[in-house]
Amino acid sequence: MIRAALAVVLVLAFFLAGCESCEDRMVQDATQVLDARKKAMEHADMAAYEKLISPDYQDVIGDRASLMEMLRKTFEGVSKVELTILRREVKVVGEEVHAIQDFKATMYSDKDQFKVKGSERLVLHRKDGRWMIVGGLRERQPD
C-alpha cells in the first residue's frame, strides 16, 4: 500500500516537473520570436518580419496582409529604427503564449526623426513546429 502511494506521488512529481519545464520552454521559444521581431523591426527587414507572422494572423488592424501593408508604409523612407523594450511579460495561456510589451521607438529618415511610445499585446501559437505571432493589439501612449 505504501509502495503504491509512493509510486503515485513520484509519478505526479515527475509529471508536474515536466509540465513546468514545458511552460518554461514555451516561454523561451516565444521570447526568441519576440527578439527576432525586434531585430527585424530595427533593420526594417520586412522579409524577416513576415516570416514571424502566421498566415492566420488577425487583430484590430485586420489580417496579415493589412498588417504587412501598414508596416511597409511605416518603413518607407526610414533609414534606421531604434526600438527599446521597456517591459516584457510573457506567460503561457493554454496552448498559446501571450506577451505584453511596453516599448519606445525612434524612426529616422534622411531629414527627420519620429518618436513613439506604446504598449502591445501579442499572441503566439505553435504551428507546424514553429512559434508564430497570430494576433496583436498596439496602443500608442502620449510622449
VMD Tcl script that draws the C-alpha trace (Angstrom):
set ca {
  {0.00 0.00 0.00}
  {2.75 2.44 0.97}
  {4.75 1.48 -2.13}
  {1.76 2.17 -4.36}
  {1.20 5.56 -2.74}
  {4.89 6.44 -3.13}
  {4.80 5.38 -6.77}
  {1.79 7.64 -7.41}
  {3.50 10.56 -5.66}
  {6.69 10.05 -7.70}
  {4.76 9.86 -10.98}
  {2.85 13.04 -10.10}
  {6.07 14.83 -9.13}
  {7.73 13.91 -12.44}
  {4.62 14.94 -14.36}
  {4.34 18.30 -12.62}
  {8.07 18.99 -13.03}
  {7.75 18.12 -16.71}
  {4.80 20.47 -17.19}
  {6.69 23.33 -15.58}
  {9.68 22.77 -17.85}
  {7.31 22.59 -20.86}
  {5.92 26.02 -19.93}
  {9.43 27.38 -19.45}
  {10.40 26.06 -22.88}
  {7.29 27.63 -24.45}
  {8.19 31.00 -22.91}
  {11.81 30.70 -24.09}
  {10.78 29.78 -27.64}
  {8.23 32.59 -27.82}
  {10.78 35.07 -26.43}
  {13.15 34.12 -29.25}
  {10.40 35.01 -31.75}
  {9.81 38.33 -29.99}
  {13.56 39.09 -30.09}
  {13.73 38.18 -33.80}
  {10.76 40.50 -34.42}
  {12.54 43.33 -32.61}
  {15.66 42.79 -34.72}
  {13.62 42.72 -37.94}
  {11.94 45.99 -36.96}
  {15.25 47.65 -36.08}
  {16.59 46.79 -39.53}
  {13.27 47.49 -41.31}
  {13.61 43.93 -42.65}
  {10.14 43.15 -43.95}
  {11.11 39.66 -45.19}
  {12.38 38.62 -41.73}
  {9.35 40.19 -40.05}
  {6.92 38.47 -42.39}
  {8.35 35.02 -41.54}
  {7.30 35.53 -37.91}
  {3.65 36.33 -38.67}
  {1.18 33.48 -39.06}
  {-0.93 33.28 -42.22}
  {-3.87 33.15 -39.76}
  {-2.88 36.48 -38.14}
  {-5.82 38.64 -37.03}
  {-6.05 41.82 -34.95}
  {-7.87 45.15 -34.86}
  {-5.95 46.34 -37.94}
  {-7.22 43.36 -39.84}
  {-5.46 40.34 -41.24}
  {-1.84 39.56 -42.07}
  {-1.95 41.41 -45.40}
  {-3.26 44.56 -43.67}
  {-0.52 44.38 -41.05}
  {2.21 43.94 -43.66}
  {0.89 46.84 -45.75}
  {0.82 49.10 -42.69}
  {4.42 48.16 -41.88}
  {5.58 48.73 -45.46}
  {4.13 52.24 -45.35}
  {5.67 52.85 -41.92}
  {9.13 51.76 -43.03}
  {9.11 53.64 -46.36}
  {11.85 56.22 -46.19}
  {13.04 55.06 -42.78}
  {16.79 54.58 -42.63}
  {17.02 53.36 -39.04}
  {14.76 52.28 -36.20}
  {15.78 52.23 -32.55}
  {13.42 50.03 -30.56}
  {13.69 49.61 -26.81}
  {11.55 47.14 -24.91}
  {10.88 48.83 -21.58}
  {8.96 45.93 -20.03}
  {8.10 42.46 -21.26}
  {5.76 39.97 -19.61}
  {5.41 36.56 -21.23}
  {3.03 33.88 -19.97}
  {1.55 30.62 -21.14}
  {-2.22 30.52 -21.61}
  {-3.29 27.03 -22.64}
  {-1.57 26.24 -25.95}
  {-0.69 29.89 -26.60}
  {1.85 32.32 -25.29}
  {0.73 35.87 -24.52}
  {3.24 38.69 -24.40}
  {2.74 42.23 -23.14}
  {5.46 44.69 -24.06}
  {5.91 48.37 -23.32}
  {8.24 49.99 -25.82}
  {9.69 53.18 -27.15}
  {10.82 53.61 -30.73}
  {12.62 56.27 -32.71}
  {12.43 56.11 -36.50}
  {14.95 58.08 -38.52}
  {14.65 59.32 -42.09}
  {17.11 61.45 -44.06}
  {15.50 64.66 -42.78}
  {13.69 63.91 -39.55}
  {13.05 61.58 -36.67}
  {9.78 60.36 -35.21}
  {9.42 59.06 -31.65}
  {6.63 56.86 -30.37}
  {5.97 55.13 -27.08}
  {3.38 52.44 -26.54}
  {2.25 49.07 -25.34}
  {1.43 45.96 -27.29}
  {-0.16 42.64 -26.60}
  {0.90 39.78 -28.84}
  {-0.42 36.24 -29.07}
  {1.86 33.46 -30.29}
  {0.87 29.94 -31.26}
  {2.94 26.95 -32.28}
  {2.06 25.73 -35.76}
  {3.93 23.11 -37.78}
  {6.68 23.08 -35.15}
  {7.24 26.87 -35.24}
  {6.08 29.64 -32.95}
  {4.38 32.42 -34.88}
  {2.55 35.61 -33.99}
  {-1.17 35.06 -34.56}
  {-2.60 38.29 -33.17}
  {-1.86 41.55 -31.50}
  {-3.03 44.89 -30.24}
  {-0.96 48.08 -30.07}
  {-1.72 51.21 -28.09}
  {0.24 54.38 -28.52}
  {0.95 56.36 -25.37}
  {1.44 60.11 -25.18}
  {5.07 61.24 -25.06}
}
mol new
graphics top color blue
foreach p $ca { graphics top sphere $p radius 0.5 }
foreach p [lrange $ca 0 end-1] q [lrange $ca 1 end] { graphics top cylinder $p $q radius 0.2 }
display resetview
